């Protein structure tokens, strides 16, 4: 007898087993059915233990999150043509922000993060086709008083500049130090922050972002 493997959590179990195509087959269970039931039950228990220990967080709009539930969580956030509107604040450039992941309640210790992103702006749009696009991942949405990203705007992945070529660019970056976010009174949020200097923008315009941001984190618990 082989040891059956569970489908869960990659997919919901449909009642199939080695000798049964689905649960709709009207026949008494055999040893393969029982073995599959045991495998699926164990998989669910393992999943729930991880869920109770750390939680999975809540993905932002248009962001898919795949989280490995364990004492250390690895959240891979996939952006598929996410539109981030950059608001032109006049002499201080343009700024925009998009929520990537809302963490569960508690003190969230981020061990590290990496991003691999691509950018696109509208041809002949209000952001120059060779603009200096500044990117960071932080716990606070970007402010509107400068064309740089600093402090909590960039405390997960620090600021990096990508010079666009023909309205397109690439942003690859990584964290430089761990950080602990206080999510005890309100849940901490990881945010993608973008900025463009005043010289490179004349009015509000969205930047379309694709790629991944991977954050490795631990929930240290609530106070």
C-alpha positions in Angstrom: 0.0 0.0 0.0 1.3 3.4 -0.9 1.0 6.5 1.4 -1.4 8.9 -0.3 -0.6 12.6 -0.6 -3.1 15.3 0.3 -4.4 17.8 -2.2 -5.0 20.5 0.4 -4.0 23.3 0.7 -3.0 23.6 -3.0 -6.5 22.6 -4.0 -9.7 21.5 -2.3 -10.1 17.7 -2.1 -12.9 16.4 -4.5 -13.2 13.0 -2.8 -11.0 11.3 -5.3 -8.5 8.6 -4.4 -6.3 6.0 -6.1 -9.3 3.7 -6.9 -12.0 6.5 -7.0 -12.2 9.3 -9.5 -14.6 11.4 -7.4 -16.9 11.2 -4.5 -19.9 10.8 -6.8 -19.0 7.2 -7.5 -21.5 5.1 -5.7 -19.4 2.4 -4.1 -18.2 1.4 -0.6 -14.9 2.9 0.5 -11.7 0.8 0.3 -8.4 1.2 2.0 -7.2 3.8 -0.5 -10.2 6.0 0.4 -9.4 5.7 4.1 -5.8 6.5 3.5 -6.7 9.6 1.4 -9.1 10.8 4.2 -6.2 10.5 6.7 -3.8 12.4 4.5 -6.3 15.2 3.9 -7.1 15.5 7.6 -3.5 15.7 8.6 -2.9 18.4 6.0 -5.8 20.5 7.3 -4.5 20.1 10.9 -1.0 21.3 9.8 -2.6 24.2 8.0 -4.7 25.3 10.9 -1.8 25.1 13.4 0.2 27.5 11.1 -2.8 29.8 10.7 -3.4 30.1 14.4 0.3 30.7 15.1 0.9 33.5 12.7 -2.1 34.5 10.5 -1.8 35.1 6.8 -2.6 38.8 6.5 -4.9 40.4 3.9 -3.7 41.2 0.4 -4.3 44.7 -1.0 -6.5 45.5 -4.0 -5.2 43.8 -7.2 -2.5 42.0 -5.2 -2.3 38.2 -4.9 -0.6 37.0 -1.7 0.9 33.5 -1.3 1.9 33.0 2.3 3.8 30.1 3.8 2.2 29.6 7.2 4.8 28.8 9.8 6.7 30.6 12.6 8.4 32.6 9.8 6.1 33.8 7.1 7.2 34.4 3.5 4.6 36.5 1.7 5.0 36.7 -2.1 2.9 39.6 -3.4 2.3 39.5 -7.1 1.3 42.7 -8.9 -0.4 42.2 -12.3 -0.6 45.6 -14.0 -1.5 47.5 -10.8 -2.3 51.1 -11.6 -0.8 53.5 -9.0 -2.0 57.1 -9.5 0.7 59.7 -8.9 -0.7 63.0 -7.8 1.2 66.1 -8.9 1.7 68.3 -5.9 3.1 71.2 -7.8 6.7 72.2 -7.0 7.2 69.1 -4.9 6.8 66.5 -7.7 4.2 63.7 -7.9 3.5 60.9 -5.4 1.4 57.7 -5.1 1.0 54.7 -2.9 -0.6 51.3 -3.0 -1.3 48.8 -0.2 0.5 45.5 -0.7 -0.3 43.6 2.5 -2.2 44.3 5.7 -0.6 42.2 8.5 -2.4 40.5 11.3 -2.6 42.4 14.6 0.6 42.4 16.6 4.2 43.5 16.5 5.4 42.5 13.0 9.1 41.9 12.7 10.2 42.1 9.1 13.4 40.0 8.6 13.9 41.2 5.0 12.2 42.0 1.7 13.0 42.0 -2.0 11.2 43.4 -5.0 11.4 42.8 -8.8 9.1 45.3 -10.6 8.5 46.7 -14.0 6.9 50.1 -14.7 5.0 51.6 -17.6 3.6 55.1 -18.1 1.5 56.5 -20.9 3.3 57.5 -24.1 3.4 61.3 -24.4 1.8 61.5 -21.0 2.3 63.9 -18.1 5.2 61.9 -16.7 8.2 62.3 -18.9 9.2 59.2 -20.9 12.7 59.4 -19.3 11.5 60.3 -15.8 13.4 59.4 -12.7 10.9 57.2 -10.9 11.6 56.7 -7.2 10.3 53.5 -5.5 10.3 52.2 -2.0 8.3 49.9 0.3 7.3 51.3 3.6 4.7 51.2 6.4 3.3 54.7 5.7 1.9 56.1 2.5 4.2 58.5 0.7 3.9 62.2 1.8 3.4 65.1 -0.7 6.1 67.4 0.5 9.1 66.2 -1.4 10.3 64.1 -4.4 12.1 61.6 -2.2 11.1 58.6 -0.1 12.5 58.4 3.4 11.8 57.2 7.0 8.6 55.1 7.3 7.9 55.7 3.6 10.9 53.4 2.9 11.5 51.4 6.1 10.9 48.0 4.5 12.8 48.4 1.2 14.7 51.7 0.9 14.4 54.2 -1.8 15.7 53.4 -5.3 15.6 55.4 -8.5 14.8 53.9 -11.9 15.3 56.1 -15.0 12.5 55.3 -17.5 13.3 54.6 -21.1 10.5 55.2 -23.5 7.9 55.2 -20.7 9.2 51.9 -19.2 11.5 50.9 -16.4 12.7 48.2 -14.0 13.0 48.4 -10.2 14.9 45.7 -8.4 15.6 46.3 -4.7 16.1 44.7 -1.3 16.0 45.6 2.4 19.1 46.6 4.2 18.1 45.9 7.8 15.2 44.2 9.8 12.4 46.4 11.1 9.6 45.9 13.6 6.3 47.5 12.9 3.8 48.3 15.7 0.5 46.8 14.6 -1.0 46.5 18.1 -3.5 49.3 18.0 -4.1 49.2 14.2 -2.8 46.6 11.8 0.5 47.4 10.1 0.5 47.7 6.3 3.2 47.2 3.8 2.8 49.9 1.0 4.4 50.4 -2.4 5.4 54.1 -2.6 6.3 55.9 -5.8 7.5 59.5 -6.5 8.6 61.5 -9.5 10.6 64.8 -9.2 8.8 68.0 -10.3 11.0 68.4 -13.3 9.7 65.1 -14.8 5.9 65.6 -14.3 3.3 68.1 -15.3 0.0 66.6 -14.0 -1.5 63.6 -12.3 -0.8 60.3 -14.1 -0.9 56.6 -13.2 2.1 54.3 -13.3 1.3 50.7 -14.1 3.4 48.3 -11.9 3.9 44.6 -12.4 6.1 42.1 -10.7 6.6 40.7 -7.2 7.5 41.9 -3.7 8.5 39.2 -1.2 8.5 39.9 2.5 9.8 37.6 5.1 8.3 38.3 8.5 7.4 37.1 12.0 4.4 38.1 14.2 5.9 38.7 17.6 2.5 38.9 19.2 0.2 41.6 20.6 0.9 43.7 23.7 
